[in-house]
């Protein structure tokens, strides 16, 4: 049941829609052109009959072993609850990722998508089941995953996403010039989500207004990307408005530390048309839009 397997999945970045997507708003997410994760499995029958199930699977790097074994143990438990068994993989599993952790670029989503594709065959998962399977795995990292990161990573192309409607691909023949800039800070998505939720509970009116503003930003972002190949100036105008609105939301949620604000100001001074954090906020990468 376990055969040679290899998969490569991209990281992702979000142009607009962060946080508000959890409450039904639209978001625009894209595969990242620079970062990816690869999973490679080679089956092997170990000669030691006394080896434990964990020892049957050699995971590299060592730091990934606890998480992979946690995922597999979860599958074993689910199978037992259904009165069946889960065939433990035996062999060598290698994870190679260039996606920085805690940077808002989909490191957890990429892992969940790659793991899902690896176990899909042995579990007999249908293609239609893969998204929800990977989304449930990502709940382990975020508490409640919208599915946006999983969808963007799975499809490997730009998407418009809502929790109710899922992912809709954006067919774009020419992209504007975006660059990505590491803030040097890292954050946990779950902590940023909790901060936004606390803001909404304490200030329901402003909280609702920021959600609406972020949703408007996502609609403008999608429109700008679609218009850019045909009417570049109009497309850029929409994208600038979208990114400025989204940046305003991050500021309103208090997710832009002074160090990041300085980086954004420097990029604007250098000629960027617009800047914003991508991901949950409080760290990670700033994306900048440029003319030409």
C-alpha positions, 0 to 999 in steps of 0.5 A, a space after each residue: 500500500 505504501 509506494 515510492 512517493 514525491 510531492 512538491 507544494 508551494 508556499 502561499 501569500 495573501 494579497 488581501 482578506 486576512 482574518 476577515 476570511 474567518 467570518 465569511 469575507 472574500 480573500 485573495 491568495 497566491 502561490 509563492 514564487 520563491 518558497 516550497 516544501 517537498 516530501 519524499 517517501 521510500 518504502 522499506 521493510 526493516 529487518 528488526 522484528 522488535 522495532 516499534 511503529 515509530 521506528 519503522 518510519 525514519 523521518 528526516 529532519 529529526 525535528 519533523 518526526 514528532 509532528 509526523 508521528 502525531 499525524 499518523 497516530 491520529 489516523 491510527 486512532 480514527 481507524 480504531 474508532 471505526 473498527 478498522 486498522 491503519 497500515 503504518 508506513 515503513 520506510 524513510 520520509 524526507 521533508 525539505 522546506 524553504 518556507 520560513 515558519 511563522 512568516 505568514 507564507 503557509 508553512 503549516 498548510 504546505 506540510 498538511 497538503 503534502 502529508 495529505 497527498 502522501 497518505 491519500 492512496 493508502 487511506 483510499 481518499 477520493 480527490 474530493 476529500 483531500 481539501 477537507 482532510 488537509 484543512 482538518 490537519 491545519 486546525 492543529 496549528 491554527 485552532 480553526 483553519 479557514 482553508 484559504 492557505 490549504 486551497 492556495 497551496 493545493 491549487 498552486 495558482 491564484 485564487 479568490 476564496 470564501 469559506 462558504 464558496 471555497 476557492 475560485 481560480 483567477 486566470 491571470 496572464 500577466 502579473 504586476 511586480 510584487 516583491 517580498 521583504 522579511 521583517 525579521 519578526 515571527 509570530 503565531 497565527 493563533 495568537 494574531 487571530 486571538 488578538 483580532 477576536 479580542 478587538 472585535 469583542 471589545 469594540 464590535 462596531 469598529 471590528 465589524 467595520 474593519 472586516 468590511 474594509 478587508 473584504 472590500 480590499 479583497 474585491 479590489 485586489 481581485 479586480 486589479 489583478 484581472 484588469 492589469 494585463 489589459 489596462 495596467 494603469 487601472 489595474 495598479 490603481 485598484 491594487 494600490 487601493 486594495 493594499 492600502 485598505 488592507 494595511 489599514 486593517 492591520 494597523 487597526 488590529 494593532 498587528 504592525 509593530 514599529 519595526 515593521 512600520 519603519 520597513 514599510 515607510 522605507 519601501 514607500 520612500 524607495 518608490 513602492 506604490 503600496 505595501 502591506 503585511 501578508 499573513 496573520 500579521 505581527 511579523 513575517 513578510 511585507 509585500 510591496 507593489 511596484 510600477 513596471 
